[in-house]
Amino acid sequence: MTFISKSRLIELAGYALALSSLLLTACGEAKETDLDKLCGNWVSVGRKPDVLVFKEGEQYKITVFKKSGISRKLKPETFLIVEESGNLFIHTGYRIDIAYNEETDVLTFSPNGDYTRASERP
């Protein structure tokens, strides 16, 4: 059985306190997403409905274009994009998380999959 000296225990507690302080600081400084980069038309990679992200006043919204009923007419539904501690999501009756990969310009909805930006047509 190994015992730790009192001075070593105090030293370890100091390290733990410093580490927890760093972690709390990092969590408190969550990077906010530049939502202007998300604005535009997005097309699903997995055959889900297309979406449009836009700014209305100071709020960002997303419109989902779903086909409904036997006639398969487009029925748009619009939701407010919420940002909380650097995390994006919408409420559609349940929470759908949104992630944006700026490097690949891919928008991911959990659980609805990936979306790529629609190319501009002349």
C-alpha positions in Angstrom: 0.0 0.0 0.0 1.4 3.4 -1.1 0.8 6.6 0.8 1.0 10.1 -0.6 2.7 12.7 1.5 0.6 15.7 2.5 2.7 18.1 0.5 2.4 16.0 -2.6 -1.4 15.8 -2.1 -1.6 19.6 -1.8 0.4 19.9 -5.0 -1.9 17.5 -6.9 -5.0 19.4 -5.6 -3.5 22.6 -6.9 -3.0 21.1 -10.4 -6.6 19.8 -10.3 -7.9 23.2 -9.4 -5.8 24.9 -12.2 -7.1 22.3 -14.7 -10.7 22.8 -13.7 -10.3 26.5 -13.9 -9.0 26.2 -17.5 -11.9 23.9 -18.5 -14.5 26.3 -17.0 -12.9 29.2 -18.9 -12.9 27.3 -22.2 -16.6 26.3 -21.7 -17.5 29.9 -20.9 -15.9 31.2 -24.1 -17.9 29.1 -26.5 -17.4 30.3 -30.1 -20.5 31.7 -31.6 -21.2 30.6 -35.2 -21.4 33.3 -37.9 -24.9 32.5 -39.1 -24.6 34.7 -42.2 -22.4 31.9 -43.6 -25.4 29.5 -43.4 -27.8 31.6 -45.4 -28.8 30.2 -48.7 -30.4 27.1 -50.3 -29.3 23.7 -49.2 -29.9 20.3 -50.8 -30.0 17.0 -48.9 -27.4 14.4 -49.7 -29.9 11.7 -48.5 -33.1 12.6 -50.4 -34.6 14.6 -47.6 -36.5 17.9 -48.2 -34.5 20.9 -49.3 -34.1 23.8 -46.9 -33.6 27.5 -47.0 -31.7 29.4 -44.3 -32.3 33.1 -44.1 -32.1 36.1 -41.9 -35.3 38.0 -40.9 -34.6 41.0 -38.8 -32.1 39.9 -36.2 -33.2 36.3 -36.2 -32.1 33.4 -38.4 -34.7 31.0 -39.6 -34.9 27.8 -41.7 -37.6 26.8 -44.0 -38.1 23.1 -44.8 -39.8 22.3 -48.1 -41.7 19.0 -47.5 -44.0 17.3 -49.9 -47.2 16.3 -48.2 -50.3 14.3 -49.0 -51.3 12.4 -52.1 -50.9 15.4 -54.3 -47.2 15.8 -53.1 -47.5 19.6 -53.1 -44.7 21.5 -51.4 -45.6 22.6 -47.9 -43.0 24.9 -46.4 -42.5 25.0 -42.6 -40.3 27.6 -41.0 -38.4 27.3 -37.7 -36.3 29.7 -35.6 -32.6 28.8 -35.4 -31.5 28.9 -31.7 -27.9 29.2 -30.6 -27.1 28.1 -27.1 -23.5 28.0 -25.9 -22.2 27.8 -29.4 -24.6 25.0 -30.4 -27.3 25.5 -33.0 -30.6 23.8 -33.1 -34.3 24.1 -34.1 -37.4 22.9 -32.4 -39.8 21.0 -34.7 -41.7 19.3 -31.9 -38.4 17.9 -30.9 -34.9 19.2 -31.0 -32.8 18.9 -34.2 -29.2 19.9 -33.8 -27.4 21.8 -36.6 -23.7 21.6 -37.3 -21.8 23.5 -40.0 -18.5 22.5 -41.5 -17.1 25.6 -43.0 -14.2 23.9 -44.7 -16.4 21.5 -46.7 -19.5 23.9 -46.7 -21.7 21.1 -45.4 -24.7 21.6 -43.1 -25.6 18.6 -40.9 -28.9 18.1 -39.2 -29.1 15.5 -36.5 -30.7 13.1 -37.2 -31.6 14.2 -40.8 -28.2 14.0 -42.4 -26.0 16.2 -44.5 -26.9 19.1 -46.8 -24.7 20.7 -49.5 -25.2 24.3 -50.7 -27.3 24.5 -53.9 -25.3 25.8 -56.8 -26.5 29.0 -58.2 -28.3 28.6 -61.5 -28.0 31.3 -64.2 
